[in-house]
């Protein structure tokens, strides 16, 4: 009897993730969903520049620094796919890669963690809030509570420790990160989007792989959520369109709502300045199956109403003019927390 031909075993998929507890937890959720469908997953931890450096994100290249090392690993075929916090990704697509799935989104809201269990309104004027996010600072200043602000970086646990140690009176974090870590009980207030619009893509994950891996793209489609994809597409379109004339703090939120003729996409945006000199809030409703069009129309409305005036001036330098930055923009100038 001739020997039977050997058959290849199931493909083990290498999932690249940042090393922080939040990042590995997020990646673990995606891995669990794929394993439940019968796929073998191996987590591969990748260290990014954003994890190593303690400098403000504006100085080291924005939140794209969290994605660059994972993307390099994809290009080098060291991993098969990667899980990012969506707001870490530049709005310009990466050549050779594709966001194959956006799983169902977590809570989009920001939360306060303050000393003595206080809410924002209970913090006395002059209280110091730790945040590295221009978006959060601008919207908090617009509330007129007389708060002071200081830059803060680090993972969720490190930031919480700053409040416990008394270094700051409060911090602002994304509720999604706390939920994924099982720490929502530490929040002293959940901020309604009326007070604080989130960053584009906040609470959402992006599952990215090589664009030529058709088998994996088809496989990852099983964990894609259509409503999440529509909302984040509209949000990131607003960010992309405003980049041509605006580098100001931006908050934006898309939601699928029930309209007269079926599901519609409701989109709200905030554009301001850290100093609070400008505060624009506009909204738009459109077809749920045309998220990019809705985003473009809202961005144009914002620009018509003065969003370009919110451009943050660059600090003067003694040397020759620097090379202008690329037109791509990260979803926010803040980390994934």
C-alpha positions in Angstrom: 0.0 0.0 0.0 1.4 3.3 -1.0 1.8 6.0 1.8 -1.0 8.5 2.1 -0.1 12.1 1.3 0.4 14.3 4.3 -2.2 17.1 4.8 -1.3 20.5 6.1 -2.6 21.3 9.6 -4.7 24.4 10.3 -3.0 27.7 9.9 -1.9 29.3 13.1 -2.5 33.0 12.8 0.1 35.4 14.5 -1.7 38.3 16.0 0.5 41.3 16.7 -0.3 43.5 19.7 1.3 46.2 21.8 2.6 45.0 25.2 0.5 47.1 27.5 -2.1 45.4 29.6 -4.9 47.2 27.8 -3.5 46.4 24.4 -3.1 42.7 25.1 -6.6 42.6 26.6 -8.1 44.2 23.5 -6.2 41.8 21.3 -7.3 38.9 23.5 -10.9 39.8 22.9 -10.4 39.5 19.1 -8.3 36.3 19.5 -11.1 34.8 21.6 -13.7 35.6 19.0 -11.6 34.0 16.2 -10.8 31.0 18.4 -14.5 30.5 19.0 -14.8 30.1 15.2 -12.2 27.4 15.2 -9.0 29.3 14.3 -5.6 28.9 16.0 -4.2 32.2 17.3 -0.8 33.1 18.6 -0.3 36.5 20.3 3.0 38.2 19.4 3.9 41.2 21.5 5.5 44.2 19.8 7.1 47.2 21.5 6.3 50.6 19.9 8.1 54.0 20.3 5.0 55.4 21.9 5.3 52.8 24.7 9.0 53.5 25.4 9.1 57.3 25.1 7.7 59.6 27.8 7.7 62.7 25.6 4.4 64.4 24.6 2.9 62.7 21.6 3.0 65.9 19.6 6.8 65.7 19.8 7.3 62.1 18.8 4.9 62.0 15.8 1.4 61.8 17.2 -0.5 58.6 18.0 0.8 57.0 14.8 3.8 56.0 16.8 1.7 53.3 18.5 0.8 51.8 15.1 4.1 52.1 13.2 5.9 49.1 14.8 2.9 46.8 14.3 2.7 47.9 10.7 6.4 47.3 10.1 5.9 43.8 11.6 3.1 43.2 9.1 5.1 44.4 6.2 8.0 42.1 7.2 5.6 39.2 7.6 6.6 38.8 11.3 2.9 38.7 12.1 -0.3 37.9 10.1 -2.6 40.6 11.5 -2.6 43.3 14.2 -5.1 44.8 16.5 -5.0 48.6 17.0 -7.0 51.0 19.0 -8.6 52.6 16.0 -7.9 56.2 17.1 -4.2 55.3 16.9 -4.3 54.9 13.1 -3.7 57.8 10.7 -6.6 58.5 8.4 -4.5 57.9 5.3 -4.5 54.2 4.4 -1.2 52.4 4.8 0.0 51.1 1.4 -0.1 47.3 1.2 -2.3 47.0 4.3 -6.1 46.9 4.9 -8.4 47.3 7.9 -10.2 44.0 7.4 -12.5 44.3 10.4 -13.8 46.7 13.0 -15.4 44.7 15.8 -18.4 45.9 17.7 -17.5 49.2 19.4 -17.2 49.6 23.2 -18.7 52.6 25.1 -17.4 55.8 23.4 -17.7 58.1 26.4 -14.9 59.7 28.5 -14.9 59.3 32.3 -13.5 61.3 35.2 -11.4 59.7 37.9 -11.1 62.3 40.7 -9.9 62.5 44.2 -12.4 61.9 47.0 -15.0 60.6 44.5 -15.6 64.1 43.1 -17.3 64.9 39.8 -16.1 67.7 37.5 -18.7 70.1 38.8 -17.6 69.4 42.4 -13.9 70.1 41.8 -13.0 73.5 43.1 -11.7 76.2 40.7 -7.9 75.7 40.3 -8.0 72.0 40.5 -5.5 70.3 38.3 -6.7 67.8 35.7 -4.1 65.5 34.1 -4.6 65.0 30.3 -2.3 64.8 27.3 -5.3 65.4 25.0 -5.9 68.8 23.3 -9.5 67.6 22.5 -10.3 66.9 26.2 -8.6 70.1 27.4 -10.4 72.3 24.9 -13.8 70.9 25.7 -13.2 71.1 29.5 -12.1 74.7 29.2 -15.3 75.4 27.3 -17.3 74.3 30.3 -15.9 77.3 32.2 -15.2 75.4 35.5 -11.9 77.2 36.2 -9.8 74.0 36.0 -6.0 73.9 35.4 -4.4 71.3 33.2 -1.1 69.4 33.1 0.2 66.9 30.5 0.1 63.3 31.5 1.3 60.1 29.7 1.4 56.4 30.6 -0.9 53.4 30.7 -4.2 53.4 32.5 -2.8 52.1 35.8 0.0 54.7 35.8 -2.4 57.6 35.2 -4.8 56.4 38.0 -1.8 56.3 40.3 -1.2 60.0 39.7 -4.6 60.7 41.3 -4.0 58.3 44.2 -0.6 59.9 44.9 -2.1 63.4 44.9 -0.1 64.6 41.9 -3.3 65.7 40.1 -6.9 66.2 41.3 -8.4 64.3 38.4 -7.7 62.6 35.1 -9.9 61.9 32.1 -9.8 58.5 30.4 -11.8 56.7 27.8 -14.4 54.5 29.4 -13.7 51.8 26.8 -10.3 51.2 28.2 -11.5 50.9 31.8 -14.3 48.5 30.7 -11.8 46.2 29.0 -9.7 46.2 32.1 -12.6 45.7 34.5 -11.9 49.1 36.2 -15.1 51.1 35.5 -15.9 51.1 39.2 -13.0 53.7 39.6 -14.8 56.3 37.5 -16.3 59.1 39.6 -18.3 60.5 36.6 -19.2 59.4 33.1 -19.2 62.4 30.7 -22.1 62.7 28.4 -21.1 63.4 24.8 -23.0 66.7 25.1 -20.2 67.7 27.5 -17.3 65.9 25.9 -17.4 64.5 22.3 -15.0 61.6 22.0 -12.0 61.3 19.6 -12.7 59.8 16.2 -12.8 56.1 16.5 -12.8 56.1 20.3 -13.8 52.7 21.8 -13.3 50.9 18.5 -10.7 48.5 17.4 -9.1 48.0 14.0 -8.0 44.6 12.8 -5.4 45.2 10.1 -3.6 42.7 7.8 -1.8 42.6 4.5 -4.0 43.6 1.5 -2.8 40.6 -0.5 -3.9 38.0 2.1 -7.3 37.2 0.6 -7.8 34.1 2.8 -7.2 36.1 6.0 -9.3 39.1 4.9 -12.3 36.7 4.3 -11.7 35.1 7.7 -11.6 38.4 9.6 -14.8 39.6 8.0 -16.6 37.3 10.6 -15.7 39.8 13.4 -16.6 43.0 11.5 -19.5 45.1 12.7 -21.2 47.1 10.0 -22.7 49.8 12.2 -19.3 50.4 13.9 -17.6 50.6 10.5 -20.1 53.2 9.2 -19.8 55.4 12.3 -16.0 55.4 12.4 -15.7 55.9 8.6 -17.8 59.1 9.0 -15.8 60.3 12.0 -12.4 59.7 10.4 -13.7 61.4 7.2 -14.4 64.6 9.2 -10.9 64.4 10.6 -9.3 63.9 7.2 -11.2 66.7 5.6 -10.5 69.2 8.3 -6.7 68.5 8.2 -6.4 70.7 5.1 -7.3 73.8 7.1 -7.4 72.9 10.8 -5.0 71.3 13.3 -7.2 72.1 16.3 -8.6 69.8 18.9 -11.4 67.8 17.4 -14.1 65.6 18.9 -16.6 63.7 16.7 -19.2 61.0 17.2 -21.2 59.0 14.7 -24.3 57.0 15.7 -26.8 54.9 13.9 -30.3 56.1 14.7 -33.8 55.2 13.5 -35.1 57.7 10.9 -38.5 58.0 9.2 -37.3 55.8 6.3 -35.0 53.4 8.3 -31.6 53.6 9.8 -29.7 57.0 9.5 -26.3 58.2 10.5 -26.2 61.0 13.0 -22.8 62.8 13.2 -21.7 65.5 15.7 -18.4 67.3 15.8 -16.6 69.8 18.0 -13.7 72.0 16.9 -12.0 74.4 19.3 -8.7 75.6 20.8 -6.9 74.6 23.9 -7.3 78.2 25.2 -11.0 78.1 24.6 -11.0 81.1 22.2 -13.1 79.1 19.7 -15.9 76.5 20.2 -17.7 75.2 17.2 -20.3 72.4 17.6 -22.2 71.2 14.5 -24.1 68.2 13.5 -25.3 66.4 10.3 -27.7 63.5 9.6 -27.5 61.4 6.4 -27.8 58.0 4.9 -26.3 55.2 6.9 -24.9 53.7 3.7 -23.0 56.9 2.8 -20.8 57.6 5.9 -18.0 59.2 3.9 -20.5 61.6 2.2 -22.0 62.6 5.6 -18.5 63.2 7.0 -17.5 65.4 4.1 -20.6 67.5 4.4 -20.1 68.0 8.1 -16.5 68.9 7.6 -17.4 71.5 4.9 -20.0 73.0 7.3 -17.4 73.4 10.0 -14.9 75.0 7.7 -17.6 77.4 6.4 -18.4 78.4 10.0 -14.8 79.1 10.9 -13.0 75.9 11.8 -9.9 76.9 9.9 -9.5 79.8 12.4 -8.7 77.2 15.1 -5.4 76.4 13.6 -2.8 76.2 16.4 0.2 78.4 15.8 3.6 76.6 15.6 6.2 77.7 18.1 8.9 80.0 16.5 12.3 78.5 15.8 15.7 80.1 15.1 16.7 77.7 12.4 15.4 77.4 8.8 11.8 76.5 8.1 11.1 72.8 8.8 9.6 70.5 6.2 5.8 70.7 6.3 4.2 67.6 7.9 2.4 65.1 5.7 -1.3 65.6 5.1 -2.2 62.4 6.9 -3.6 62.9 10.4 -4.0 60.5 13.3 -7.4 60.1 14.8 -6.4 62.0 17.9 -3.4 63.5 19.6 -3.9 61.2 22.5 -3.0 57.6 23.4 -5.5 54.7 23.4 -6.6 55.3 27.0 
